[in-house]
Amino acid sequence: MTHPRKALDNVIHAPVRFSIVAALASVDEADFKTLRDTIEITDSALSKQIALLEQAGYVKVRKAFVGKRARTWLSLTNKGRVAFTRHLYALRDIAAWEPEQENGLGHSAT
């Protein structure tokens, strides 16, 4: 039997990146400031994590001007949504995983 942790996505698994992807999974698009405030992180830390997610192809970054101010919007790509869904399934599988008796890790009597 293969342990379900092997299906975890290493890019998404880091707590801050997991929080970013989870927040973006529930919306079509979020502006940088709202996302920053939602997950309670600094601008520089969010920028660094977004760059890693963008490099993996999980997040799309859109920049535009609103009046004279530059604004940044973030969204999950299709690849990012699929990766997030797979990661959630892997977490659920880990939580439900029961080792086989032959491994010597049977149920403990409580």
Biopython code that builds the backbone (N, CA, C, O; Angstrom):
import numpy as np
from Bio.PDB.StructureBuilder import StructureBuilder

atoms = [
    (1, "MET", "N", (0.853, -1.189, 0.000)),
    (1, "MET", "CA", (0.000, 0.000, 0.000)),
    (1, "MET", "C", (0.893, 1.245, 0.000)),
    (1, "MET", "O", (1.880, 1.300, 0.734)),
    (2, "THR", "N", (0.559, 2.210, -0.796)),
    (2, "THR", "CA", (1.296, 3.468, -0.852)),
    (2, "THR", "C", (0.635, 4.470, 0.081)),
    (2, "THR", "O", (-0.582, 4.658, 0.056)),
    (3, "HIS", "N", (1.445, 5.102, 0.893)),
    (3, "HIS", "CA", (0.888, 6.081, 1.837)),
    (3, "HIS", "C", (0.336, 7.275, 1.057)),
    (3, "HIS", "O", (0.969, 7.742, 0.110)),
    (4, "PRO", "N", (-0.842, 7.773, 1.450)),
    (4, "PRO", "CA", (-1.485, 8.872, 0.714)),
    (4, "PRO", "C", (-0.713, 10.190, 0.746)),
    (4, "PRO", "O", (-1.001, 11.078, -0.057)),
    (5, "ARG", "N", (0.245, 10.343, 1.637)),
    (5, "ARG", "CA", (1.016, 11.599, 1.674)),
    (5, "ARG", "C", (1.789, 11.825, 0.379)),
    (5, "ARG", "O", (2.152, 12.953, 0.047)),
    (6, "LYS", "N", (2.033, 10.736, -0.347)),
    (6, "LYS", "CA", (2.779, 10.850, -1.602)),
    (6, "LYS", "C", (1.989, 11.604, -2.671)),
    (6, "LYS", "O", (2.550, 12.016, -3.686)),
    (7, "ALA", "N", (0.687, 11.784, -2.443)),
    (7, "ALA", "CA", (-0.145, 12.529, -3.389)),
    (7, "ALA", "C", (-0.234, 14.010, -3.042)),
    (7, "ALA", "O", (-0.849, 14.779, -3.780)),
    (8, "LEU", "N", (0.376, 14.426, -1.921)),
    (8, "LEU", "CA", (0.353, 15.847, -1.558)),
    (8, "LEU", "C", (1.153, 16.661, -2.574)),
    (8, "LEU", "O", (2.143, 16.184, -3.129)),
    (9, "ASP", "N", (0.716, 17.874, -2.802)),
    (9, "ASP", "CA", (1.403, 18.786, -3.710)),
    (9, "ASP", "C", (2.370, 19.636, -2.886)),
    (9, "ASP", "O", (1.937, 20.427, -2.048)),
    (10, "ASN", "N", (3.664, 19.482, -3.114)),
    (10, "ASN", "CA", (4.667, 20.193, -2.319)),
    (10, "ASN", "C", (4.599, 21.707, -2.485)),
    (10, "ASN", "O", (4.970, 22.445, -1.572)),
    (11, "VAL", "N", (4.137, 22.171, -3.625)),
    (11, "VAL", "CA", (4.014, 23.622, -3.827)),
    (11, "VAL", "C", (2.892, 24.176, -2.953)),
    (11, "VAL", "O", (3.054, 25.219, -2.320)),
    (12, "ILE", "N", (1.778, 23.495, -2.919)),
    (12, "ILE", "CA", (0.613, 23.967, -2.176)),
    (12, "ILE", "C", (0.728, 23.673, -0.685)),
    (12, "ILE", "O", (0.124, 24.381, 0.121)),
    (13, "HIS", "N", (1.472, 22.666, -0.304)),
    (13, "HIS", "CA", (1.454, 22.179, 1.070)),
    (13, "HIS", "C", (1.951, 23.181, 2.115)),
    (13, "HIS", "O", (1.512, 23.126, 3.264)),
    (14, "ALA", "N", (2.836, 24.075, 1.755)),
    (14, "ALA", "CA", (3.320, 25.075, 2.715)),
    (14, "ALA", "C", (2.128, 25.881, 3.238)),
    (14, "ALA", "O", (1.274, 26.285, 2.450)),
    (15, "PRO", "N", (2.053, 26.122, 4.548)),
    (15, "PRO", "CA", (0.858, 26.750, 5.136)),
    (15, "PRO", "C", (0.411, 28.061, 4.489)),
    (15, "PRO", "O", (-0.785, 28.257, 4.276)),
    (16, "VAL", "N", (1.331, 28.950, 4.175)),
    (16, "VAL", "CA", (0.931, 30.230, 3.573)),
    (16, "VAL", "C", (0.417, 30.013, 2.158)),
    (16, "VAL", "O", (-0.605, 30.585, 1.779)),
    (17, "ARG", "N", (1.107, 29.196, 1.375)),
    (17, "ARG", "CA", (0.639, 28.931, 0.008)),
    (17, "ARG", "C", (-0.685, 28.179, 0.025)),
    (17, "ARG", "O", (-1.544, 28.431, -0.820)),
    (18, "PHE", "N", (-0.863, 27.270, 0.963)),
    (18, "PHE", "CA", (-2.139, 26.567, 1.092)),
    (18, "PHE", "C", (-3.247, 27.571, 1.400)),
    (18, "PHE", "O", (-4.341, 27.474, 0.844)),
    (19, "SER", "N", (-2.975, 28.529, 2.278)),
    (19, "SER", "CA", (-3.964, 29.561, 2.617)),
    (19, "SER", "C", (-4.308, 30.429, 1.417)),
    (19, "SER", "O", (-5.472, 30.773, 1.212)),
    (20, "ILE", "N", (-3.315, 30.781, 0.630)),
    (20, "ILE", "CA", (-3.534, 31.595, -0.576)),
    (20, "ILE", "C", (-4.418, 30.839, -1.561)),
    (20, "ILE", "O", (-5.415, 31.372, -2.047)),
    (21, "VAL", "N", (-4.049, 29.604, -1.851)),
    (21, "VAL", "CA", (-4.796, 28.805, -2.828)),
    (21, "VAL", "C", (-6.216, 28.551, -2.331)),
    (21, "VAL", "O", (-7.165, 28.615, -3.112)),
    (22, "ALA", "N", (-6.368, 28.263, -1.041)),
    (22, "ALA", "CA", (-7.703, 28.027, -0.483)),
    (22, "ALA", "C", (-8.568, 29.278, -0.606)),
    (22, "ALA", "O", (-9.746, 29.186, -0.952)),
    (23, "ALA", "N", (-7.997, 30.436, -0.328)),
    (23, "ALA", "CA", (-8.756, 31.686, -0.447)),
    (23, "ALA", "C", (-9.150, 31.945, -1.901)),
    (23, "ALA", "O", (-10.276, 32.356, -2.178)),
    (24, "LEU", "N", (-8.229, 31.705, -2.820)),
    (24, "LEU", "CA", (-8.520, 31.954, -4.237)),
    (24, "LEU", "C", (-9.471, 30.918, -4.825)),
    (24, "LEU", "O", (-10.146, 31.189, -5.818)),
    (25, "ALA", "N", (-9.529, 29.738, -4.221)),
    (25, "ALA", "CA", (-10.405, 28.676, -4.747)),
    (25, "ALA", "C", (-11.878, 29.037, -4.607)),
    (25, "ALA", "O", (-12.721, 28.502, -5.327)),
    (26, "SER", "N", (-12.190, 29.933, -3.693)),
    (26, "SER", "CA", (-13.599, 30.267, -3.445)),
    (26, "SER", "C", (-14.076, 31.489, -4.225)),
    (26, "SER", "O", (-15.235, 31.885, -4.106)),
    (27, "VAL", "N", (-13.195, 32.087, -5.022)),
    (27, "VAL", "CA", (-13.559, 33.284, -5.790)),
    (27, "VAL", "C", (-13.020, 33.169, -7.214)),
    (27, "VAL", "O", (-12.139, 32.358, -7.499)),
    (28, "ASP", "N", (-13.561, 33.983, -8.084)),
    (28, "ASP", "CA", (-13.018, 34.037, -9.448)),
    (28, "ASP", "C", (-11.694, 34.797, -9.459)),
    (28, "ASP", "O", (-10.765, 34.449, -10.187)),
    (29, "GLU", "N", (-11.632, 35.840, -8.637)),
    (29, "GLU", "CA", (-10.466, 36.721, -8.625)),
    (29, "GLU", "C", (-10.466, 37.505, -7.314)),
    (29, "GLU", "O", (-11.529, 37.821, -6.780)),
    (30, "ALA", "N", (-9.284, 37.818, -6.797)),
    (30, "ALA", "CA", (-9.176, 38.623, -5.577)),
    (30, "ALA", "C", (-8.087, 39.663, -5.777)),
    (30, "ALA", "O", (-7.071, 39.394, -6.418)),
    (31, "ASP", "N", (-8.303, 40.855, -5.224)),
    (31, "ASP", "CA", (-7.238, 41.845, -5.323)),
    (31, "ASP", "C", (-6.190, 41.559, -4.251)),
    (31, "ASP", "O", (-6.482, 40.950, -3.221)),
    (32, "PHE", "N", (-4.983, 42.004, -4.511)),
    (32, "PHE", "CA", (-3.828, 41.722, -3.660)),
    (32, "PHE", "C", (-4.088, 42.133, -2.217)),
    (32, "PHE", "O", (-3.829, 41.359, -1.296)),
    (33, "LYS", "N", (-4.593, 43.334, -2.013)),
    (33, "LYS", "CA", (-4.807, 43.855, -0.661)),
    (33, "LYS", "C", (-5.814, 42.999, 0.116)),
    (33, "LYS", "O", (-5.596, 42.687, 1.287)),
    (34, "THR", "N", (-6.900, 42.628, -0.532)),
    (34, "THR", "CA", (-7.909, 41.800, 0.137)),
    (34, "THR", "C", (-7.323, 40.446, 0.517)),
    (34, "THR", "O", (-7.545, 39.963, 1.627)),
    (35, "LEU", "N", (-6.584, 39.837, -0.389)),
    (35, "LEU", "CA", (-5.958, 38.552, -0.103)),
    (35, "LEU", "C", (-4.955, 38.690, 1.037)),
    (35, "LEU", "O", (-4.930, 37.861, 1.946)),
    (36, "ARG", "N", (-4.146, 39.713, 0.993)),
    (36, "ARG", "CA", (-3.162, 39.961, 2.051)),
    (36, "ARG", "C", (-3.835, 40.073, 3.410)),
    (36, "ARG", "O", (-3.390, 39.469, 4.386)),
    (37, "ASP", "N", (-4.906, 40.847, 3.465)),
    (37, "ASP", "CA", (-5.613, 41.047, 4.727)),
    (37, "ASP", "C", (-6.338, 39.784, 5.182)),
    (37, "ASP", "O", (-6.414, 39.503, 6.378)),
    (38, "THR", "N", (-6.863, 39.035, 4.237)),
    (38, "THR", "CA", (-7.600, 37.810, 4.556)),
    (38, "THR", "C", (-6.700, 36.773, 5.198)),
    (38, "THR", "O", (-7.083, 36.143, 6.185)),
    (39, "ILE", "N", (-5.512, 36.589, 4.651)),
    (39, "ILE", "CA", (-4.637, 35.553, 5.198)),
    (39, "ILE", "C", (-3.613, 36.108, 6.188)),
    (39, "ILE", "O", (-2.753, 35.377, 6.680)),
    (40, "GLU", "N", (-3.714, 37.402, 6.474)),
    (40, "GLU", "CA", (-2.896, 38.040, 7.512)),
    (40, "GLU", "C", (-1.398, 37.826, 7.287)),
    (40, "GLU", "O", (-0.719, 37.152, 8.062)),
    (41, "ILE", "N", (-0.913, 38.421, 6.204)),
    (41, "ILE", "CA", (0.486, 38.290, 5.809)),
    (41, "ILE", "C", (0.973, 39.641, 5.309)),
    (41, "ILE", "O", (0.161, 40.484, 4.928)),
    (42, "THR", "N", (2.269, 39.859, 5.303)),
    (42, "THR", "CA", (2.820, 41.120, 4.811)),
    (42, "THR", "C", (2.822, 41.141, 3.285)),
    (42, "THR", "O", (2.737, 40.099, 2.635)),
    (43, "ASP", "N", (2.919, 42.342, 2.729)),
    (43, "ASP", "CA", (2.998, 42.496, 1.271)),
    (43, "ASP", "C", (4.156, 41.692, 0.690)),
    (43, "ASP", "O", (3.984, 40.970, -0.292)),
    (44, "SER", "N", (5.341, 41.817, 1.301)),
    (44, "SER", "CA", (6.520, 41.156, 0.741)),
    (44, "SER", "C", (6.402, 39.633, 0.822)),
    (44, "SER", "O", (6.790, 38.931, -0.111)),
    (45, "ALA", "N", (5.874, 39.125, 1.924)),
    (45, "ALA", "CA", (5.707, 37.669, 2.053)),
    (45, "ALA", "C", (4.678, 37.152, 1.046)),
    (45, "ALA", "O", (4.869, 36.093, 0.448)),
    (46, "LEU", "N", (3.584, 37.903, 0.858)),
    (46, "LEU", "CA", (2.579, 37.492, -0.114)),
    (46, "LEU", "C", (3.160, 37.517, -1.526)),
    (46, "LEU", "O", (2.933, 36.596, -2.310)),
    (47, "SER", "N", (3.898, 38.554, -1.843)),
    (47, "SER", "CA", (4.520, 38.657, -3.172)),
    (47, "SER", "C", (5.425, 37.464, -3.453)),
    (47, "SER", "O", (5.396, 36.902, -4.547)),
    (48, "LYS", "N", (6.223, 37.082, -2.470)),
    (48, "LYS", "CA", (7.144, 35.959, -2.629)),
    (48, "LYS", "C", (6.374, 34.654, -2.872)),
    (48, "LYS", "O", (6.738, 33.874, -3.752)),
    (49, "GLN", "N", (5.329, 34.423, -2.107)),
    (49, "GLN", "CA", (4.563, 33.184, -2.250)),
    (49, "GLN", "C", (3.769, 33.159, -3.559)),
    (49, "GLN", "O", (3.643, 32.114, -4.196)),
    (50, "ILE", "N", (3.241, 34.311, -3.949)),
    (50, "ILE", "CA", (2.525, 34.401, -5.228)),
    (50, "ILE", "C", (3.473, 34.096, -6.382)),
    (50, "ILE", "O", (3.091, 33.421, -7.338)),
    (51, "ALA", "N", (4.712, 34.589, -6.299)),
    (51, "ALA", "CA", (5.690, 34.330, -7.357)),
    (51, "ALA", "C", (5.935, 32.829, -7.507)),
    (51, "ALA", "O", (6.045, 32.329, -8.626)),
    (52, "LEU", "N", (6.020, 32.113, -6.392)),
    (52, "LEU", "CA", (6.224, 30.654, -6.455)),
    (52, "LEU", "C", (5.005, 29.953, -7.055)),
    (52, "LEU", "O", (5.144, 29.037, -7.865)),
    (53, "LEU", "N", (3.812, 30.390, -6.653)),
    (53, "LEU", "CA", (2.590, 29.792, -7.194)),
    (53, "LEU", "C", (2.413, 30.117, -8.677)),
    (53, "LEU", "O", (1.932, 29.288, -9.449)),
    (54, "GLU", "N", (2.803, 31.321, -9.064)),
    (54, "GLU", "CA", (2.720, 31.713, -10.474)),
    (54, "GLU", "C", (3.719, 30.902, -11.304)),
    (54, "GLU", "O", (3.401, 30.459, -12.408)),
    (55, "GLN", "N", (4.907, 30.714, -10.776)),
    (55, "GLN", "CA", (5.931, 29.935, -11.476)),
    (55, "GLN", "C", (5.471, 28.492, -11.685)),
    (55, "GLN", "O", (5.789, 27.879, -12.704)),
    (56, "ALA", "N", (4.723, 27.953, -10.723)),
    (56, "ALA", "CA", (4.199, 26.589, -10.846)),
    (56, "ALA", "C", (3.008, 26.518, -11.796)),
    (56, "ALA", "O", (2.557, 25.429, -12.153)),
    (57, "GLY", "N", (2.499, 27.680, -12.204)),
    (57, "GLY", "CA", (1.350, 27.716, -13.102)),
    (57, "GLY", "C", (0.021, 27.617, -12.384)),
    (57, "GLY", "O", (-1.000, 27.343, -13.016)),
    (58, "TYR", "N", (0.009, 27.834, -11.069)),
    (58, "TYR", "CA", (-1.200, 27.699, -10.262)),
    (58, "TYR", "C", (-1.970, 29.006, -10.101)),
    (58, "TYR", "O", (-3.179, 28.992, -9.871)),
    (59, "VAL", "N", (-1.283, 30.117, -10.218)),
    (59, "VAL", "CA", (-1.914, 31.423, -10.004)),
    (59, "VAL", "C", (-1.630, 32.327, -11.192)),
    (59, "VAL", "O", (-0.527, 32.339, -11.737)),
    (60, "LYS", "N", (-2.638, 33.077, -11.577)),
    (60, "LYS", "CA", (-2.505, 34.077, -12.630)),
    (60, "LYS", "C", (-2.515, 35.452, -11.957)),
    (60, "LYS", "O", (-3.346, 35.724, -11.091)),
    (61, "VAL", "N", (-1.590, 36.305, -12.363)),
    (61, "VAL", "CA", (-1.494, 37.657, -11.823)),
    (61, "VAL", "C", (-1.890, 38.628, -12.926)),
    (61, "VAL", "O", (-1.363, 38.577, -14.037)),
    (62, "ARG", "N", (-2.825, 39.510, -12.603)),
    (62, "ARG", "CA", (-3.274, 40.527, -13.562)),
    (62, "ARG", "C", (-3.064, 41.893, -12.934)),
    (62, "ARG", "O", (-3.525, 42.152, -11.822)),
    (63, "LYS", "N", (-2.368, 42.763, -13.645)),
    (63, "LYS", "CA", (-2.103, 44.115, -13.153)),
    (63, "LYS", "C", (-2.760, 45.132, -14.070)),
    (63, "LYS", "O", (-2.770, 44.991, -15.292)),
    (64, "ALA", "N", (-3.307, 46.162, -13.436)),
    (64, "ALA", "CA", (-3.959, 47.225, -14.196)),
    (64, "ALA", "C", (-3.992, 48.481, -13.328)),
    (64, "ALA", "O", (-3.697, 48.438, -12.134)),
    (65, "PHE", "N", (-4.351, 49.581, -13.948)),
    (65, "PHE", "CA", (-4.494, 50.830, -13.207)),
    (65, "PHE", "C", (-5.965, 51.115, -12.966)),
    (65, "PHE", "O", (-6.804, 50.937, -13.848)),
    (66, "VAL", "N", (-6.257, 51.556, -11.762)),
    (66, "VAL", "CA", (-7.578, 52.051, -11.400)),
    (66, "VAL", "C", (-7.338, 53.511, -11.033)),
    (66, "VAL", "O", (-6.790, 53.826, -9.977)),
    (67, "GLY", "N", (-7.764, 54.389, -11.935)),
    (67, "GLY", "CA", (-7.372, 55.786, -11.778)),
    (67, "GLY", "C", (-5.876, 55.885, -11.993)),
    (67, "GLY", "O", (-5.362, 55.465, -13.029)),
    (68, "LYS", "N", (-5.177, 56.438, -11.017)),
    (68, "LYS", "CA", (-3.719, 56.550, -11.120)),
    (68, "LYS", "C", (-3.001, 55.501, -10.276)),
    (68, "LYS", "O", (-1.775, 55.515, -10.163)),
    (69, "ARG", "N", (-3.762, 54.608, -9.694)),
    (69, "ARG", "CA", (-3.155, 53.604, -8.816)),
    (69, "ARG", "C", (-3.049, 52.249, -9.517)),
    (69, "ARG", "O", (-3.986, 51.786, -10.169)),
    (70, "ALA", "N", (-1.876, 51.629, -9.362)),
    (70, "ALA", "CA", (-1.680, 50.276, -9.880)),
    (70, "ALA", "C", (-2.388, 49.302, -8.944)),
    (70, "ALA", "O", (-2.305, 49.430, -7.722)),
    (71, "ARG", "N", (-3.072, 48.345, -9.517)),
    (71, "ARG", "CA", (-3.764, 47.313, -8.733)),
    (71, "ARG", "C", (-3.361, 45.959, -9.271)),
    (71, "ARG", "O", (-3.061, 45.806, -10.455)),
    (72, "THR", "N", (-3.358, 44.991, -8.397)),
    (72, "THR", "CA", (-3.013, 43.617, -8.763)),
    (72, "THR", "C", (-4.148, 42.705, -8.362)),
    (72, "THR", "O", (-4.630, 42.759, -7.231)),
    (73, "TRP", "N", (-4.578, 41.859, -9.298)),
    (73, "TRP", "CA", (-5.612, 40.861, -9.040)),
    (73, "TRP", "C", (-5.010, 39.483, -9.226)),
    (73, "TRP", "O", (-4.144, 39.279, -10.077)),
    (74, "LEU", "N", (-5.470, 38.554, -8.434)),
    (74, "LEU", "CA", (-4.952, 37.198, -8.458)),
    (74, "LEU", "C", (-6.093, 36.212, -8.659)),
    (74, "LEU", "O", (-7.197, 36.416, -8.153)),
    (75, "SER", "N", (-5.825, 35.155, -9.390)),
    (75, "SER", "CA", (-6.828, 34.109, -9.587)),
    (75, "SER", "C", (-6.115, 32.773, -9.750)),
    (75, "SER", "O", (-4.952, 32.713, -10.149)),
    (76, "LEU", "N", (-6.835, 31.711, -9.433)),
    (76, "LEU", "CA", (-6.297, 30.370, -9.666)),
    (76, "LEU", "C", (-6.471, 30.017, -11.132)),
    (76, "LEU", "O", (-7.502, 30.316, -11.734)),
    (77, "THR", "N", (-5.474, 29.388, -11.693)),
    (77, "THR", "CA", (-5.590, 28.848, -13.045)),
    (77, "THR", "C", (-6.336, 27.515, -12.950)),
    (77, "THR", "O", (-6.560, 27.005, -11.852)),
    (78, "ASN", "N", (-6.713, 26.963, -14.076)),
    (78, "ASN", "CA", (-7.316, 25.634, -14.070)),
    (78, "ASN", "C", (-6.361, 24.617, -13.453)),
    (78, "ASN", "O", (-6.773, 23.750, -12.682)),
    (79, "LYS", "N", (-5.091, 24.731, -13.798)),
    (79, "LYS", "CA", (-4.077, 23.843, -13.236)),
    (79, "LYS", "C", (-4.026, 23.983, -11.711)),
    (79, "LYS", "O", (-3.881, 22.990, -10.998)),
    (80, "GLY", "N", (-4.145, 25.211, -11.219)),
    (80, "GLY", "CA", (-4.135, 25.465, -9.778)),
    (80, "GLY", "C", (-5.351, 24.872, -9.086)),
    (80, "GLY", "O", (-5.240, 24.319, -7.991)),
    (81, "ARG", "N", (-6.510, 24.986, -9.722)),
    (81, "ARG", "CA", (-7.737, 24.420, -9.136)),
    (81, "ARG", "C", (-7.657, 22.888, -9.069)),
    (81, "ARG", "O", (-8.069, 22.281, -8.081)),
    (82, "VAL", "N", (-7.130, 22.285, -10.113)),
    (82, "VAL", "CA", (-6.979, 20.824, -10.123)),
    (82, "VAL", "C", (-5.982, 20.404, -9.039)),
    (82, "VAL", "O", (-6.233, 19.451, -8.300)),
    (83, "ALA", "N", (-4.867, 21.104, -8.946)),
    (83, "ALA", "CA", (-3.852, 20.771, -7.940)),
    (83, "ALA", "C", (-4.414, 20.925, -6.529)),
    (83, "ALA", "O", (-4.141, 20.094, -5.663)),
    (84, "PHE", "N", (-5.191, 21.972, -6.291)),
    (84, "PHE", "CA", (-5.788, 22.191, -4.975)),
    (84, "PHE", "C", (-6.771, 21.070, -4.639)),
    (84, "PHE", "O", (-6.767, 20.561, -3.518)),
    (85, "THR", "N", (-7.603, 20.687, -5.590)),
    (85, "THR", "CA", (-8.565, 19.609, -5.363)),
    (85, "THR", "C", (-7.842, 18.300, -5.054)),
    (85, "THR", "O", (-8.229, 17.583, -4.131)),
    (86, "ARG", "N", (-6.808, 17.987, -5.808)),
    (86, "ARG", "CA", (-6.041, 16.763, -5.568)),
    (86, "ARG", "C", (-5.377, 16.794, -4.190)),
    (86, "ARG", "O", (-5.330, 15.786, -3.485)),
    (87, "HIS", "N", (-4.870, 17.961, -3.825)),
    (87, "HIS", "CA", (-4.221, 18.111, -2.515)),
    (87, "HIS", "C", (-5.229, 17.880, -1.387)),
    (87, "HIS", "O", (-4.918, 17.219, -0.397)),
    (88, "LEU", "N", (-6.432, 18.426, -1.542)),
    (88, "LEU", "CA", (-7.471, 18.224, -0.523)),
    (88, "LEU", "C", (-7.838, 16.747, -0.406)),
    (88, "LEU", "O", (-8.007, 16.237, 0.701)),
    (89, "TYR", "N", (-7.960, 16.064, -1.535)),
    (89, "TYR", "CA", (-8.253, 14.624, -1.500)),
    (89, "TYR", "C", (-7.139, 13.866, -0.776)),
    (89, "TYR", "O", (-7.408, 12.950, 0.001)),
    (90, "ALA", "N", (-5.895, 14.253, -1.036)),
    (90, "ALA", "CA", (-4.770, 13.590, -0.369)),
    (90, "ALA", "C", (-4.834, 13.818, 1.142)),
    (90, "ALA", "O", (-4.593, 12.892, 1.916)),
    (91, "LEU", "N", (-5.155, 15.041, 1.566)),
    (91, "LEU", "CA", (-5.283, 15.313, 3.003)),
    (91, "LEU", "C", (-6.396, 14.471, 3.621)),
    (91, "LEU", "O", (-6.237, 13.923, 4.712)),
    (92, "ARG", "N", (-7.509, 14.374, 2.925)),
    (92, "ARG", "CA", (-8.618, 13.547, 3.429)),
    (92, "ARG", "C", (-8.215, 12.077, 3.501)),
    (92, "ARG", "O", (-8.565, 11.380, 4.453)),
    (93, "ASP", "N", (-7.487, 11.614, 2.503)),
    (93, "ASP", "CA", (-7.031, 10.226, 2.505)),
    (93, "ASP", "C", (-6.063, 9.963, 3.660)),
    (93, "ASP", "O", (-6.104, 8.896, 4.273)),
    (94, "ILE", "N", (-5.207, 10.915, 3.951)),
    (94, "ILE", "CA", (-4.284, 10.768, 5.081)),
    (94, "ILE", "C", (-5.067, 10.685, 6.384)),
    (94, "ILE", "O", (-4.776, 9.848, 7.238)),
    (95, "ALA", "N", (-6.059, 11.555, 6.534)),
    (95, "ALA", "CA", (-6.861, 11.565, 7.761)),
    (95, "ALA", "C", (-7.633, 10.259, 7.944)),
    (95, "ALA", "O", (-7.880, 9.839, 9.075)),
    (96, "ALA", "N", (-8.009, 9.623, 6.853)),
    (96, "ALA", "CA", (-8.802, 8.399, 6.917)),
    (96, "ALA", "C", (-7.945, 7.134, 6.815)),
    (96, "ALA", "O", (-8.463, 6.025, 6.945)),
    (97, "TRP", "N", (-6.664, 7.290, 6.589)),
    (97, "TRP", "CA", (-5.780, 6.160, 6.333)),
    (97, "TRP", "C", (-5.653, 5.270, 7.551)),
    (97, "TRP", "O", (-5.464, 5.744, 8.671)),
    (98, "GLU", "N", (-5.758, 3.976, 7.316)),
    (98, "GLU", "CA", (-5.553, 2.987, 8.373)),
    (98, "GLU", "C", (-4.447, 2.050, 7.915)),
    (98, "GLU", "O", (-4.580, 1.372, 6.896)),
    (99, "PRO", "N", (-3.362, 2.013, 8.668)),
    (99, "PRO", "CA", (-2.258, 1.125, 8.279)),
    (99, "PRO", "C", (-2.697, -0.329, 8.309)),
    (99, "PRO", "O", (-3.567, -0.722, 9.085)),
    (100, "GLU", "N", (-2.089, -1.092, 7.468)),
    (100, "GLU", "CA", (-2.413, -2.517, 7.403)),
    (100, "GLU", "C", (-1.867, -3.232, 8.632)),
    (100, "GLU", "O", (-0.828, -2.852, 9.172)),
    (101, "GLN", "N", (-2.564, -4.254, 9.064)),
    (101, "GLN", "CA", (-2.174, -5.022, 10.244)),
    (101, "GLN", "C", (-0.770, -5.606, 10.100)),
    (101, "GLN", "O", (-0.027, -5.672, 11.079)),
    (102, "GLU", "N", (-0.401, -6.027, 8.898)),
    (102, "GLU", "CA", (0.886, -6.685, 8.708)),
    (102, "GLU", "C", (2.065, -5.758, 8.965)),
    (102, "GLU", "O", (3.187, -6.228, 9.149)),
    (103, "ASN", "N", (1.831, -4.456, 8.981)),
    (103, "ASN", "CA", (2.902, -3.514, 9.277)),
    (103, "ASN", "C", (3.154, -3.395, 10.769)),
    (103, "ASN", "O", (4.071, -2.692, 11.192)),
    (104, "GLY", "N", (2.341, -4.083, 11.571)),
    (104, "GLY", "CA", (2.520, -4.001, 13.017)),
    (104, "GLY", "C", (1.923, -2.760, 13.609)),
    (104, "GLY", "O", (2.188, -2.443, 14.768)),
    (105, "LEU", "N", (1.121, -2.045, 12.848)),
    (105, "LEU", "CA", (0.518, -0.795, 13.323)),
    (105, "LEU", "C", (-0.989, -0.953, 13.390)),
    (105, "LEU", "O", (-1.719, -0.175, 12.776)),
    (106, "GLY", "N", (-1.461, -1.931, 14.114)),
    (106, "GLY", "CA", (-2.896, -2.161, 14.229)),
    (106, "GLY", "C", (-3.558, -1.123, 15.098)),
    (106, "GLY", "O", (-2.899, -0.224, 15.620)),
    (107, "HIS", "N", (-4.851, -1.243, 15.252)),
    (107, "HIS", "CA", (-5.630, -0.310, 16.069)),
    (107, "HIS", "C", (-5.272, -0.490, 17.536)),
    (107, "HIS", "O", (-5.066, -1.611, 18.000)),
    (108, "SER", "N", (-5.201, 0.605, 18.252)),
    (108, "SER", "CA", (-4.959, 0.512, 19.692)),
    (108, "SER", "C", (-6.276, 0.460, 20.411)),
    (108, "SER", "O", (-7.246, 1.087, 19.986)),
    (109, "ALA", "N", (-6.323, -0.263, 21.473)),
    (109, "ALA", "CA", (-7.542, -0.367, 22.288)),
    (109, "ALA", "C", (-7.584, 0.824, 23.234)),
    (109, "ALA", "O", (-6.644, 1.067, 23.990)),
    (110, "THR", "N", (-8.673, 1.552, 23.180)),
    (110, "THR", "CA", (-8.798, 2.723, 24.042)),
    (110, "THR", "C", (-9.943, 2.571, 24.988)),
    (110, "THR", "O", (-10.201, 3.465, 25.794)),
]
sb = StructureBuilder()
sb.init_structure("model")
sb.init_model(0)
sb.init_chain("A")
sb.init_seg("    ")
for serial, (resi, resn, name, xyz) in enumerate(atoms, 1):
    if name == "N":
        sb.init_residue(resn, " ", resi, " ")
    sb.init_atom(name, np.array(xyz, "f"), 0.0, 1.0, " ", f" {name:<3s}", serial, name[0])
structure = sb.get_structure()
